[in-house]
Amino acid sequence: MRVVVVGGGGREHVLASVLRRTADVVVTPGNAGIPGSTDTSPEALDGDLFVVGPEAPLVEGVADRLRAQGKRVFGPGADGARLEGSKAWMKEVVAEAGIPTARHASFSDAEGALSFLRSLPPPYIVKTDGLAAGKGVLVTDSIAAAEADVRAKLAGETFAGAGRTVVIEEGMVGPELSVLAICDGTDAVLLPAAQDFKRALDGDEGPNTGGMGAYSPVPGVDIEQLEIRARFIEPTLTALRKRDIDFRGVLYAGLMLTEDGPKLVEFNVRFGDPEAQVVLPRLRSDLAELLAGAADGRVQQAVSVGDDAAVAVIAASEQTGAPIDGVDAADAIEGVTVFHARTARDADGRLVTAGGGRVLAVVGEGPTVAAARERAYAGIARIAFPGMQYRSDIAERAAAQ
């Protein structure tokens, strides 16, 4: 099978790596660390299966364009991608499906938004409606900071391209959980759960990011016992079908394990990044066949998963063009794989950073979370570049368990 992966980040690197176990893979546009990268547009490429990685092209309708050409595509059309493209619309679908979630409301006017905000206890959660690369969420105990964020978002001063609507939610308390469901429009199969780390700094301090690390499996969590599929995934697919939306792709459920049981934080419509880097390598099933089956409307009813664990530590930077050293040395460690997110080659062919944010994901695999974590940090210790930043506490508590 020839698979075309659309995208160029860490998610697409791990997709290509796992798909390549059984398939021929090309990635567009890819990056400096992904073999088989090409600048050719996906519409101009031939393949037996097209897998769309990032959320932005899905929201913009690339899956629809590819299907209109008669191509087999894993990834929702623009209608289904609204689950991530509009948090306000996602909340409408969630309410219709009867899915447990936080008390919330959507606003386009400051007066109504601030009035609702002041009726809530801390922590205060303010989300911009549209896409913001995982950074459009403020979580704060300060009412003054929350009010300022509401005003800035509604005025278009922050994340202007994401629209001037905000979703305000009542804060929930508990550990978070990420579950990826492979959907064929009517049915779904769940992949192993993961837990990621959104805050930039150790101890879950600092601003929200797209993710600074992740691990899988999550000790003490049984997604079958929690009935994640029956309580969250199936009702959502039913609600989408009632709207004539045939959702064939990943439904990513971000959950919080509260005292009252699991509740939905958000839905995304693609493989999580960096969750994919710790979930997909653990699969023993043929990923190409799994995704092709879902694209055809006949997803497999079960997946085979190894007993090993995986931990990903993100190396980030705000610099562009900074030389990166030590990737080959890290990759040479047994059980360590480096996935590239924002990398490029300079005029001399040297590996450099290519934009602010996540640059690399260093993934360690081992028989336990503790062993995988040790390998991930052994790998990242060999890597260096100007402005490099990473957390030192990824999976620390899980490893102790």
C-alpha positions as CSV (number, residue, x, y, z in Angstrom):
1,M,0.0,0.0,0.0
2,R,1.2,3.5,-0.8
3,V,0.2,6.0,1.9
4,V,0.4,9.8,1.5
5,V,0.6,11.6,4.9
6,V,-0.4,15.3,4.8
7,G,1.5,17.5,7.2
8,G,4.9,18.3,8.5
9,G,5.2,18.1,12.2
10,G,6.0,15.6,15.0
11,R,2.6,13.9,14.6
12,E,3.2,13.3,10.9
13,H,6.7,12.0,11.6
14,V,5.4,9.3,14.0
15,L,2.5,8.5,11.6
16,A,5.0,8.0,8.8
17,S,7.3,5.9,11.0
18,V,4.6,3.5,12.1
19,L,2.9,3.3,8.7
20,R,6.2,2.5,7.1
21,R,6.3,-0.8,9.0
22,T,3.9,-2.2,6.3
23,A,3.4,0.5,3.7
24,D,5.3,2.8,1.3
25,V,5.0,6.3,2.7
26,V,5.4,9.8,1.3
27,V,4.9,12.9,3.5
28,T,3.8,16.4,2.2
29,P,5.3,18.8,3.0
30,G,7.2,16.9,5.8
31,N,10.3,18.3,7.3
32,A,14.0,17.9,7.5
33,G,13.8,14.8,9.7
34,I,11.1,12.9,7.9
35,P,12.2,10.5,5.2
36,G,10.0,10.6,2.1
37,S,9.2,14.3,2.4
38,T,8.1,16.2,-0.7
39,D,6.9,19.7,-1.6
40,T,4.2,18.3,-4.0
41,S,0.7,19.2,-3.0
42,P,-1.5,16.3,-1.8
43,E,-3.9,16.8,-4.7
44,A,-1.1,16.2,-7.2
45,L,0.1,12.9,-5.5
46,D,-1.1,9.4,-6.1
47,G,-1.7,7.0,-3.3
48,D,-3.9,4.1,-2.0
49,L,-4.6,6.1,1.2
50,F,-4.3,9.7,2.2
51,V,-3.9,10.5,5.9
52,V,-4.4,14.1,6.9
53,G,-2.5,15.0,10.0
54,P,-3.0,18.6,11.2
55,E,-6.3,20.3,12.1
56,A,-5.9,23.4,9.9
57,P,-6.1,21.6,6.5
58,L,-9.0,19.5,7.8
59,V,-10.9,22.6,8.7
60,E,-10.1,24.1,5.4
61,G,-11.5,21.1,3.6
62,V,-8.5,19.3,2.2
63,A,-10.2,15.9,2.9
64,D,-13.2,17.0,0.8
65,R,-11.0,18.0,-2.1
66,L,-9.2,14.7,-2.1
67,R,-12.4,12.7,-1.9
68,A,-13.8,14.7,-4.8
69,Q,-10.8,13.4,-6.8
70,G,-11.9,9.9,-5.9
71,K,-9.1,9.3,-3.4
72,R,-9.4,7.2,-0.2
73,V,-9.0,9.5,2.7
74,F,-8.6,9.1,6.5
75,G,-9.7,12.5,8.0
76,P,-13.0,14.2,8.4
77,G,-14.5,16.7,5.9
78,A,-14.8,20.3,6.8
79,D,-18.2,19.7,8.3
80,G,-16.9,17.2,10.8
81,A,-13.7,19.2,11.4
82,R,-15.9,22.0,12.9
83,L,-15.7,20.0,16.1
84,E,-12.2,21.4,16.5
85,G,-12.6,24.5,14.2
86,S,-15.3,25.9,16.4
87,K,-15.4,25.3,20.1
88,A,-18.9,26.9,20.4
89,W,-20.3,24.5,17.7
90,M,-18.5,21.6,19.4
91,K,-20.3,22.4,22.6
92,E,-23.7,22.4,20.7
93,V,-23.0,18.9,19.4
94,V,-21.9,17.8,22.9
95,A,-25.0,19.1,24.5
96,E,-27.2,17.4,21.8
97,A,-25.4,14.1,22.4
98,G,-25.8,14.4,26.2
99,I,-22.1,14.1,26.9
100,P,-20.9,15.0,30.4
101,T,-18.9,18.2,30.4
102,A,-18.4,21.4,32.3
103,R,-21.1,24.1,32.6
104,H,-20.3,26.6,29.8
105,A,-21.7,29.3,27.6
106,S,-20.5,31.0,24.3
107,F,-20.4,34.8,23.8
108,S,-19.6,37.3,21.2
109,D,-20.4,40.3,23.4
110,A,-18.3,41.4,26.4
111,E,-21.2,42.3,28.7
112,G,-22.7,38.9,28.6
113,A,-19.4,37.1,28.8
114,L,-18.2,39.0,31.8
115,S,-21.5,38.6,33.6
116,F,-21.3,34.8,33.1
117,L,-17.7,34.7,34.1
118,R,-18.3,36.5,37.4
119,S,-21.0,33.9,38.2
120,L,-18.5,31.1,38.3
121,P,-16.0,30.0,41.0
122,P,-12.3,29.8,40.1
123,P,-10.5,28.4,38.2
124,Y,-11.8,30.4,35.2
125,I,-11.4,29.0,31.7
126,V,-11.6,31.2,28.7
127,K,-11.3,29.6,25.2
128,T,-11.1,31.3,21.8
129,D,-13.7,29.8,19.5
130,G,-11.4,28.9,16.5
131,L,-8.1,27.3,15.9
132,A,-5.2,28.6,17.9
133,A,-2.6,25.8,17.7
134,G,-3.6,24.5,21.2
135,K,-2.8,27.9,22.8
136,G,-6.1,29.7,22.8
137,V,-7.1,28.6,26.3
138,L,-6.6,30.6,29.5
139,V,-6.9,28.8,32.8
140,T,-6.5,31.1,35.8
141,D,-7.6,31.7,39.4
142,S,-7.5,35.5,38.8
143,I,-10.8,37.0,37.9
144,A,-9.0,40.2,36.7
145,A,-6.8,38.1,34.3
146,A,-9.8,36.2,33.0
147,E,-11.8,39.5,32.4
148,A,-8.8,41.0,30.5
149,D,-8.5,37.8,28.4
150,V,-12.2,37.9,27.5
151,R,-11.9,41.5,26.4
152,A,-8.7,40.9,24.4
153,K,-10.2,37.9,22.6
154,L,-13.5,39.5,21.8
155,A,-11.7,42.6,20.5
156,G,-9.5,40.4,18.2
157,E,-6.3,41.5,19.9
158,T,-5.3,37.8,20.5
159,F,-5.8,34.9,18.1
160,A,-7.7,37.3,15.7
161,G,-7.9,34.6,13.1
162,A,-9.7,32.3,15.5
163,G,-12.8,34.6,15.5
164,R,-14.3,36.9,18.1
165,T,-16.3,34.4,20.0
166,V,-15.3,33.0,23.4
167,V,-16.4,29.9,25.3
168,I,-16.3,30.3,29.0
169,E,-16.3,27.2,31.2
170,E,-16.6,26.3,34.8
171,G,-13.3,24.8,36.0
172,M,-13.1,21.1,36.6
173,V,-10.7,19.3,38.9
174,G,-8.9,16.0,38.3
175,P,-6.2,14.4,36.2
176,E,-6.6,14.7,32.4
177,L,-6.8,11.8,30.0
178,S,-6.4,11.7,26.2
179,V,-8.2,9.0,24.2
180,L,-8.0,8.6,20.4
181,A,-10.8,6.9,18.6
182,I,-10.5,5.7,15.0
183,C,-13.9,6.3,13.4
184,D,-15.6,5.1,10.2
185,G,-18.7,7.3,10.4
186,T,-20.8,4.9,12.4
187,D,-18.4,2.9,14.6
188,A,-15.1,3.3,16.3
189,V,-12.2,1.5,17.9
190,L,-10.2,3.1,20.7
191,L,-6.4,3.3,21.0
192,P,-4.6,3.2,24.3
193,A,-5.0,6.2,26.6
194,A,-2.3,8.8,27.1
195,Q,-1.7,11.7,29.4
196,D,-0.1,14.9,28.1
197,F,1.4,18.0,29.8
198,K,0.1,21.3,28.5
199,R,1.9,23.8,30.7
200,A,5.3,25.1,29.6
201,L,7.1,24.7,32.9
202,D,7.7,22.1,35.6
203,G,5.0,21.6,38.1
204,D,2.3,22.6,35.6
205,E,3.3,26.2,35.8
206,G,3.6,28.8,33.0
207,P,1.4,29.4,29.9
208,N,-0.6,26.8,28.1
209,T,1.2,25.2,25.1
210,G,0.3,22.6,22.5
211,G,1.9,20.0,24.7
212,M,5.4,19.6,26.3
213,G,5.3,15.8,26.7
214,A,3.1,12.8,27.1
215,Y,3.1,9.1,28.2
216,S,1.2,5.9,27.7
217,P,-0.2,3.8,29.2
218,V,-1.7,5.7,32.1
219,P,-1.4,3.7,35.4
220,G,-4.7,2.8,37.0
221,V,-6.8,3.9,34.1
222,D,-9.1,1.4,32.3
223,I,-10.9,3.1,29.4
224,E,-13.3,0.1,29.0
225,Q,-14.3,0.3,32.7
226,L,-14.8,4.1,32.3
227,E,-17.0,3.4,29.3
228,I,-15.3,6.1,27.2
229,R,-16.6,4.7,23.9
230,A,-20.2,4.3,25.1
231,R,-20.4,7.6,27.0
232,F,-18.4,9.9,24.7
233,I,-17.6,8.5,21.2
234,E,-20.7,6.7,20.1
235,P,-23.1,9.5,21.2
236,T,-21.0,12.0,19.3
237,L,-21.0,10.0,16.1
238,T,-24.8,9.6,16.4
239,A,-25.2,13.3,16.8
240,L,-23.0,14.0,13.8
241,R,-24.9,11.5,11.6
242,K,-28.2,13.3,12.6
243,R,-26.5,16.4,11.0
244,D,-25.6,14.3,7.9
245,I,-21.9,14.3,8.8
246,D,-20.0,11.2,7.9
247,F,-17.0,11.4,10.3
248,R,-14.2,9.2,9.1
249,G,-11.0,10.1,11.0
250,V,-9.7,10.5,14.5
251,L,-12.0,11.7,17.2
252,Y,-9.7,12.9,20.0
253,A,-11.4,13.1,23.4
254,G,-9.7,15.2,26.0
255,L,-11.2,14.2,29.3
256,M,-10.9,15.1,32.9
257,L,-11.3,12.4,35.6
258,T,-13.4,14.3,38.1
259,E,-14.9,13.0,41.4
260,D,-18.2,12.6,39.5
261,G,-16.6,10.5,36.8
262,P,-15.0,11.4,33.4
263,K,-16.1,14.6,31.8
264,L,-15.2,16.0,28.4
265,V,-12.8,18.9,28.2
266,E,-12.7,19.1,24.4
267,F,-12.9,17.2,21.1
268,N,-10.2,17.4,18.5
269,V,-10.3,15.9,15.0
270,R,-6.8,14.6,14.5
271,F,-4.1,12.5,16.3
272,G,-2.9,14.4,19.3
273,D,0.6,15.8,19.3
274,P,2.5,14.7,21.3
275,E,0.1,12.0,22.3
276,A,0.5,10.2,19.0
277,Q,4.2,9.9,19.6
278,V,3.6,7.7,22.6
279,V,0.4,5.8,21.5
280,L,1.2,4.9,17.9
281,P,4.6,3.2,18.5
282,R,2.9,0.9,20.9
283,L,0.5,-0.5,18.3
284,R,1.1,-4.0,17.0
285,S,-1.8,-3.9,14.5
286,D,-1.2,-2.8,10.9
287,L,-1.8,0.9,11.1
288,A,-2.2,1.3,7.3
289,E,-4.9,-1.4,7.2
290,L,-6.6,0.1,10.3
291,L,-6.9,3.6,8.8
292,A,-7.8,2.3,5.3
293,G,-10.6,0.3,6.8
294,A,-12.0,3.3,8.7
295,A,-11.7,5.3,5.5
296,D,-13.8,2.6,3.7
297,G,-16.4,2.6,6.5
298,R,-15.5,-0.7,8.1
299,V,-13.1,0.0,11.0
300,Q,-11.6,-3.0,12.8
301,Q,-13.3,-3.9,16.0
302,A,-10.0,-4.3,18.0
303,V,-6.4,-3.3,17.9
304,S,-3.4,-5.2,19.2
305,V,-1.2,-3.2,21.6
306,G,2.2,-4.0,23.1
307,D,2.8,-4.3,26.8
308,D,5.6,-1.7,26.6
309,A,5.3,2.0,27.7
310,A,6.4,5.2,25.9
311,V,7.3,8.6,27.2
312,A,7.8,11.7,25.0
313,V,9.7,14.8,26.1
314,I,9.4,17.9,23.9
315,A,12.3,20.1,23.1
316,A,11.0,23.6,22.3
317,S,12.4,26.9,21.2
318,E,11.3,30.4,20.1
319,Q,14.3,30.7,17.8
320,T,14.5,30.1,14.0
321,G,17.6,28.9,12.3
322,A,19.4,27.8,15.4
323,P,21.7,24.8,14.8
324,I,20.7,21.6,16.4
325,D,23.3,19.1,17.7
326,G,23.1,15.6,19.1
327,V,20.0,14.2,17.4
328,D,21.9,11.2,15.9
329,A,23.5,10.5,19.3
330,A,20.1,10.5,20.9
331,D,18.7,8.2,18.2
332,A,21.5,5.8,18.8
333,I,20.4,5.0,22.4
334,E,18.5,1.8,22.6
335,G,14.8,2.4,22.9
336,V,15.0,6.1,21.9
337,T,13.5,7.7,18.8
338,V,13.6,11.4,17.9
339,F,10.6,12.7,16.0
340,H,11.1,16.0,14.2
341,A,8.4,18.8,14.4
342,R,9.9,22.1,13.4
343,T,13.3,21.4,11.8
344,A,14.9,22.3,8.5
345,R,18.3,22.3,6.7
346,D,20.3,25.5,6.3
347,A,22.4,26.3,3.2
348,D,25.2,24.1,4.5
349,G,22.9,21.2,5.1
350,R,23.0,21.5,8.9
351,L,19.9,20.7,10.9
352,V,18.3,23.9,12.4
353,T,15.2,25.0,14.2
354,A,12.3,26.1,11.9
355,G,10.0,28.4,13.8
356,G,8.9,28.8,17.4
357,G,7.3,26.0,19.4
358,R,7.9,22.3,19.5
359,V,11.1,21.4,17.6
360,L,11.7,17.8,18.6
361,A,10.0,15.0,20.5
362,V,12.4,12.6,22.2
363,V,10.5,9.3,22.8
364,G,11.7,6.6,25.1
365,E,10.2,3.1,25.1
366,G,10.6,0.4,27.7
367,P,8.9,-2.3,29.8
368,T,7.6,0.3,32.3
369,V,6.8,4.0,32.3
370,A,9.8,4.5,34.6
371,A,12.2,2.7,32.1
372,A,10.7,4.6,29.1
373,R,11.1,7.9,31.0
374,E,14.7,7.2,31.8
375,R,15.5,6.6,28.2
376,A,13.6,9.7,27.0
377,Y,15.6,11.9,29.3
378,A,18.9,10.1,28.4
379,G,18.1,11.0,24.8
380,I,17.2,14.6,25.3
381,A,20.3,15.1,27.4
382,R,22.4,14.5,24.3
383,I,20.5,17.2,22.3
384,A,21.4,20.9,22.3
385,F,20.4,24.1,20.5
386,P,20.2,27.8,21.4
387,G,17.0,28.6,23.3
388,M,16.2,24.9,23.9
389,Q,13.6,24.4,26.6
390,Y,12.0,21.2,28.0
391,R,10.3,20.1,31.2
392,S,12.1,17.8,33.6
393,D,9.0,16.3,35.2
394,I,7.2,14.6,32.3
395,A,5.6,11.3,33.6
396,E,7.4,11.7,36.9
397,R,4.4,10.7,39.0
398,A,3.4,7.9,36.7
399,A,6.9,6.5,36.8
400,A,6.8,6.5,40.6
401,Q,3.7,4.4,40.5
